Amino acid sequence: MQLDHKHLVLRAEVSDCPAEDSLHEILDWMKTLIKKIDMKLLAGPYTTYVNEKGNKGMTSVAIIETSHIALHIWDETNPGLMQLDVYSCADFFTQ
């Protein structure tokens, strides 16, 4: 059996970055994304905020049956930076 790996990486500069108090919103967004791309959640999602100067922002990760989803948000820069990483052996593109 040959696995067909899929790796989606999105990078976006945003003027209105989610802030530290948006942890629950990001957590809900990750859960919705997992459902929309028809993945089976195995662990998480886990969302936390890093308050270290030069690296301030949010990270959210989830383990899915076929790999992982990670979202990183840096809100200290202007514009803010968001990067989404979805890796899977299953199809995750929907119509």
C-alpha positions in Angstrom: 0.0 0.0 0.0 1.3 3.4 -0.9 0.3 6.4 1.2 -0.6 9.6 -0.6 0.6 12.3 1.8 -1.0 15.8 1.7 0.5 18.8 3.3 -1.3 22.2 3.3 0.6 25.2 4.7 -1.1 28.6 4.7 0.6 31.8 5.7 -1.3 35.0 6.2 -0.5 38.5 7.4 -3.5 39.9 9.2 -4.4 43.3 10.5 -6.7 42.1 13.2 -5.0 39.1 14.9 -6.8 37.1 17.6 -5.5 38.2 21.0 -4.7 36.3 24.1 -8.3 36.4 25.3 -9.4 34.6 22.2 -8.2 31.2 23.2 -11.7 29.7 23.3 -12.6 31.1 19.9 -9.5 29.6 18.4 -10.2 26.3 20.1 -13.8 26.3 18.6 -12.4 27.2 15.2 -10.0 24.3 15.2 -12.8 21.9 16.2 -15.0 23.3 13.3 -12.1 22.9 10.9 -11.6 19.3 11.8 -15.3 18.6 11.2 -15.4 20.5 7.9 -12.4 18.5 6.5 -13.9 15.3 7.7 -11.1 14.2 10.0 -11.3 12.0 13.1 -9.9 13.8 16.2 -7.7 11.6 18.4 -6.3 14.3 20.8 -6.9 17.9 21.5 -7.2 20.4 20.2 -5.0 22.2 22.7 -4.6 26.0 22.6 -2.2 28.1 24.6 -0.7 31.6 24.6 3.0 32.3 24.8 3.8 35.6 26.4 7.5 35.7 25.6 8.8 39.0 24.1 9.7 38.5 20.5 7.5 35.4 20.2 4.1 36.4 21.7 1.1 34.6 20.3 -1.1 31.6 20.2 -0.5 28.0 19.2 -3.2 25.4 18.7 -2.6 21.8 17.8 -4.7 18.7 17.3 -3.8 15.1 16.6 -6.0 13.7 13.9 -6.3 10.0 12.9 -3.9 10.4 10.0 -1.5 13.1 11.4 -1.9 16.6 12.7 -3.2 20.2 12.4 -1.3 23.1 13.9 -2.1 26.8 13.9 0.3 29.5 15.0 -0.6 33.1 15.5 2.0 35.9 16.3 0.1 39.0 17.4 3.2 41.1 18.4 4.1 42.0 14.9 2.2 44.5 12.7 0.7 43.1 10.7 0.1 39.9 12.7 1.1 36.6 11.2 -0.9 33.4 11.1 0.3 30.0 9.8 -1.8 26.9 9.5 -0.3 23.5 8.9 -2.5 20.5 8.0 -0.8 17.2 7.3 -2.6 14.0 6.5 -2.6 10.7 4.5 -6.4 11.1 4.0 -8.2 13.5 1.6 -9.2 16.7 3.4 -10.3 18.9 0.6 -14.0 19.5 0.6 -16.2 21.0 -2.0 
